[in-house]
Amino acid sequence: MATERTDPPTEDEKWLVVDGRRWRRTDPAIPEDALARLKSHLGRGRSGVRTAAGDAELAATRHRTQLAKVGLGERGPKWWEQTDAERRERRESALAELDALDD
């Protein structure tokens, strides 16, 4: 698990730049087990977008991808502007909703 920090993250810790486009980095405070689960859901969502057979399946896989990205802190409220409790709630609620998709 990531260690607690008191100093704010640097711009390089917040953003990844690829081909001149800025992408939000994953929340570094996410514990390894939750990170692995969120990345698994993200991979399944991305794969599903490429292989979706129809509009409903495409919408479902895009929804999974969005939830995973929010859980990772890459979309939604900026993780560096949230309290530790808000960050934990963000990832835990995303994981609960993602896991429910598999039931």
C-alpha positions, 0 to 999 in steps of 0.5 A: 500500500502507498505511504501517506504523504503530507506534501501535495503531489507534483504535476508529474505525479498527477498527469501523464503526457502522451503525444502532447495529450495530458492524461490523469494518473491513477491514484497512488493511494489505492492498495495493491489488491484493489488496484489489481481488481480495478485494472482487471475490470478496466481490461475486461471493459476495454476488451469488451468494447472491441468485441461487443456484438451490439449496442447494448453490449457496447454500452455495458462494456463502456459502463464497466470501463467508466466505473473502473476509470473512476475507481482508479481516480482517472476520471471523476473528481481529481484524487488529489483534491479529495480527502483520504475518506473520499478517495477510499469511498470512490474506489470502494463504491466503484468496486462494489458496482463493478463486482455486482456487474458479474453477479 
